[in-house]
Amino acid sequence: MLDIFRVLGQGEEPEVCSARPLTAEEITRVLGSLWPTRADFERIYEEAYEELDGLIEERGYACYTVLYDEQRHPSEIVFWGVTGD
C-alpha cells in the first residue's frame, strides 16, 4: 500500500502512515462475524463501503483484518485506507 510505513498491533495508537487492526467489535459490527470471509468483505466493500471507510481515522491511515476460509481458518489479510495525498 502506498503511504503505509508501519503495521500496528492491537492496542497501539493509530498514527499517520500506519495500518491498524480492526477490533473484535469492529469486525463483528461491520463484517457481521468474527470470522469474515473474502465474500463477506467484498459484499460490504461493494454494498456499504462507507461502513469500512468510517473505520479510517483520516487521510494517511489504513485498517486491516484477517479473512477466513469456510472452515474458519485464516486465509488472507485485507488492507484498505485513504492516501495521504
SELUMDREN-447575 format. One record per residue: residue in three letters; x, y, z of N, C-alpha, C in turn. Coordinates in nm, 3 decimals. Example, Ala and Ser with C-alpha at 12.3 -4.5 7.8 and 13.67 -1.06 7.14 Angstrom:
2
REC  kolvo     n_c1     n_c2     n_c3    ca_c1    ca_c2    ca_c3     c_c1     c_c2     c_c3
REC    Ala    1.319   -0.569    0.780    1.230   -0.450    0.780    1.320   -0.330    0.780
REC    Ser    1.285   -0.225    0.708    1.367   -0.106    0.714    1.290    0.003    0.787
END
This chain:
85
REC  kolvo     n_c1     n_c2     n_c3    ca_c1    ca_c2    ca_c3     c_c1     c_c2     c_c3
REC    Met    0.084   -0.118    0.000    0.000    0.000    0.000    0.088    0.124    0.000
REC    Leu    0.050    0.218   -0.078    0.119    0.346   -0.077    0.093    0.417    0.054
REC    Asp    0.188    0.491    0.101    0.176    0.575    0.220    0.172    0.499    0.352
REC    Ile    0.180    0.366    0.353    0.177    0.291    0.478    0.317    0.239    0.506
REC    Phe    0.374    0.287    0.615    0.511    0.253    0.651    0.520    0.165    0.776
REC    Arg    0.406    0.150    0.845    0.408    0.071    0.969    0.274    0.000    0.986
REC    Val    0.281   -0.127    1.022    0.162   -0.205    1.054    0.156   -0.218    1.206
REC    Leu    0.049   -0.168    1.265    0.035   -0.167    1.410   -0.027   -0.297    1.460
REC    Gly   -0.002   -0.327    1.586   -0.066   -0.440    1.653   -0.185   -0.392    1.734
REC    Gln   -0.262   -0.485    1.790   -0.377   -0.449    1.874   -0.332   -0.357    1.987
REC    Gly   -0.410   -0.254    2.009   -0.386   -0.164    2.121   -0.289   -0.050    2.094
REC    Glu   -0.216   -0.055    1.983   -0.126    0.055    1.951   -0.206    0.173    1.897
REC    Glu   -0.163    0.292    1.932   -0.231    0.413    1.888   -0.212    0.434    1.737
REC    Pro   -0.322    0.460    1.664   -0.309    0.488    1.521   -0.221    0.612    1.500
REC    Glu   -0.143    0.610    1.394   -0.058    0.723    1.359   -0.056    0.736    1.207
REC    Val   -0.022    0.855    1.161   -0.017    0.880    1.018    0.076    0.779    0.951
REC    Cys    0.037    0.733    0.834    0.113    0.637    0.752    0.124    0.500    0.819
REC    Ser    0.021    0.464    0.897    0.019    0.331    0.959   -0.113    0.262    0.929
REC    Ala   -0.113    0.130    0.944   -0.234    0.049    0.930   -0.261   -0.015    1.065
REC    Arg   -0.384   -0.003    1.113   -0.420   -0.061    1.242   -0.515   -0.178    1.221
REC    Pro   -0.508   -0.278    1.310   -0.601   -0.390    1.300   -0.739   -0.348    1.351
REC    Leu   -0.843   -0.409    1.296   -0.977   -0.387    1.350   -0.989   -0.456    1.485
REC    Thr   -1.071   -0.401    1.571   -1.102   -0.468    1.698   -1.206   -0.576    1.671
REC    Ala   -1.222   -0.667    1.765   -1.324   -0.772    1.751   -1.462   -0.710    1.735
REC    Glu   -1.490   -0.603    1.809   -1.620   -0.535    1.799   -1.640   -0.478    1.659
REC    Glu   -1.538   -0.414    1.603   -1.549   -0.357    1.469   -1.570   -0.466    1.363
REC    Ile   -1.497   -0.575    1.376   -1.510   -0.686    1.280   -1.654   -0.737    1.281
REC    Thr   -1.706   -0.763    1.398   -1.842   -0.815    1.410   -1.945   -0.715    1.360
REC    Arg   -1.932   -0.589    1.400   -2.030   -0.486    1.362   -2.031   -0.461    1.212
REC    Val   -1.914   -0.448    1.152   -1.907   -0.410    1.012   -1.912   -0.530    0.917
REC    Leu   -1.846   -0.639    0.954   -1.839   -0.754    0.863   -1.934   -0.868    0.902
REC    Gly   -2.001   -0.855    1.016   -2.106   -0.950    1.052   -2.063   -1.077    1.120
REC    Ser   -1.936   -1.096    1.143   -1.885   -1.219    1.204   -1.743   -1.198    1.252
REC    Leu   -1.703   -1.273    1.353   -1.563   -1.269    1.395   -1.471   -1.340    1.297
REC    Trp   -1.530   -1.416    1.204   -1.455   -1.492    1.105   -1.500   -1.453    0.964
REC    Pro   -1.483   -1.326    0.926   -1.532   -1.284    0.795   -1.453   -1.352    0.682
REC    Thr   -1.524   -1.383    0.576   -1.462   -1.443    0.458   -1.434   -1.335    0.355
REC    Arg   -1.364   -1.372    0.250   -1.341   -1.279    0.140   -1.475   -1.234    0.082
REC    Ala   -1.570   -1.327    0.070   -1.703   -1.292    0.017   -1.773   -1.190    0.107
REC    Asp   -1.761   -1.205    0.239   -1.820   -1.107    0.331   -1.759   -0.969    0.307
REC    Phe   -1.626   -0.964    0.300   -1.558   -0.837    0.281   -1.597   -0.774    0.146
REC    Glu   -1.596   -0.853    0.040   -1.629   -0.800   -0.092   -1.773   -0.749   -0.097
REC    Arg   -1.865   -0.819   -0.030   -2.005   -0.774   -0.027   -2.015   -0.638    0.042
REC    Ile   -1.951   -0.623    0.158   -1.955   -0.495    0.229   -1.885   -0.388    0.146
REC    Tyr   -1.773   -0.422    0.084   -1.699   -0.327    0.002   -1.786   -0.276   -0.113
REC    Glu   -1.864   -0.365   -0.174   -1.949   -0.328   -0.287   -2.077   -0.256   -0.243
REC    Glu   -2.140   -0.304   -0.137   -2.272   -0.255   -0.099   -2.271   -0.144    0.005
REC    Ala   -2.171   -0.141    0.090   -2.171   -0.046    0.201   -2.030   -0.001    0.234
REC    Tyr   -1.958    0.048    0.133   -1.819    0.087    0.156   -1.806    0.191    0.267
REC    Glu   -1.908    0.274    0.284   -1.899    0.378    0.387   -1.880    0.319    0.526
REC    Glu   -1.927    0.194    0.548   -1.903    0.127    0.676   -1.753    0.102    0.696
REC    Leu   -1.686    0.055    0.593   -1.541    0.032    0.601   -1.467    0.164    0.607
REC    Asp   -1.508    0.259    0.524   -1.443    0.389    0.519   -1.454    0.461    0.653
REC    Gly   -1.565    0.439    0.724   -1.585    0.503    0.854   -1.487    0.457    0.961
REC    Leu   -1.417    0.348    0.936   -1.318    0.297    1.032   -1.182    0.363    1.017
REC    Ile   -1.164    0.438    0.909   -1.036    0.505    0.882   -1.031    0.635    0.961
REC    Glu   -0.921    0.658    1.030   -0.906    0.778    1.113   -0.918    0.907    1.031
REC    Glu   -0.839    0.915    0.927   -0.837    1.030    0.837   -0.739    0.998    0.725
REC    Arg   -0.714    1.093    0.637   -0.621    1.071    0.526   -0.485    1.026    0.580
REC    Gly   -0.425    0.930    0.510   -0.294    0.880    0.551   -0.300    0.764    0.650
REC    Tyr   -0.420    0.711    0.673   -0.438    0.599    0.765   -0.497    0.480    0.691
REC    Ala   -0.482    0.361    0.748   -0.538    0.240    0.688   -0.581    0.144    0.800
REC    Cys   -0.661    0.045    0.761   -0.704   -0.062    0.852   -0.673   -0.195    0.786
REC    Tyr   -0.670   -0.299    0.867   -0.655   -0.434    0.813   -0.726   -0.533    0.903
REC    Thr   -0.758   -0.648    0.846   -0.815   -0.758    0.923   -0.785   -0.889    0.853
REC    Val   -0.792   -0.996    0.927   -0.774   -1.130    0.873   -0.907   -1.176    0.813
REC    Leu   -0.899   -1.240    0.697   -1.015   -1.304    0.637   -0.997   -1.455    0.648
REC    Tyr   -1.106   -1.527    0.656   -1.104   -1.671    0.682   -1.168   -1.748    0.567
REC    Asp   -1.132   -1.877    0.557   -1.198   -1.963    0.460   -1.326   -2.018    0.524
REC    Glu   -1.396   -2.102    0.453   -1.525   -2.154    0.500   -1.511   -2.243    0.625
REC    Gln   -1.393   -2.294    0.653   -1.370   -2.376    0.773   -1.316   -2.292    0.889
REC    Arg   -1.322   -2.160    0.875   -1.275   -2.064    0.976   -1.125   -2.071    0.999
REC    His   -1.050   -2.105    0.895   -0.905   -2.099    0.900   -0.860   -1.966    0.840
REC    Pro   -0.765   -1.898    0.901   -0.714   -1.774    0.842   -0.663   -1.802    0.701
REC    Ser   -0.702   -1.717    0.606   -0.659   -1.742    0.468   -0.590   -1.623    0.403
REC    Glu   -0.618   -1.502    0.451   -0.553   -1.385    0.393   -0.574   -1.264    0.483
REC    Ile   -0.501   -1.159    0.455   -0.516   -1.032    0.526   -0.554   -0.928    0.424
REC    Val   -0.655   -0.848    0.457   -0.700   -0.743    0.367   -0.669   -0.606    0.430
REC    Phe   -0.617   -0.516    0.348   -0.585   -0.379    0.389   -0.669   -0.283    0.306
REC    Trp   -0.711   -0.171    0.365   -0.773   -0.062    0.291   -0.747    0.067    0.365
REC    Gly   -0.746    0.176    0.292   -0.715    0.303    0.356   -0.737    0.420    0.263
REC    Val   -0.689    0.535    0.308   -0.702    0.659    0.232   -0.562    0.719    0.219
REC    Thr   -0.524    0.748    0.096   -0.393    0.806    0.071   -0.376    0.939    0.145
REC    Gly   -0.254    0.972    0.175   -0.225    1.099    0.241   -0.215    1.215    0.146
REC    Asp   -0.218    1.188    0.016   -0.210    1.297   -0.084   -0.336    1.377   -0.090
END
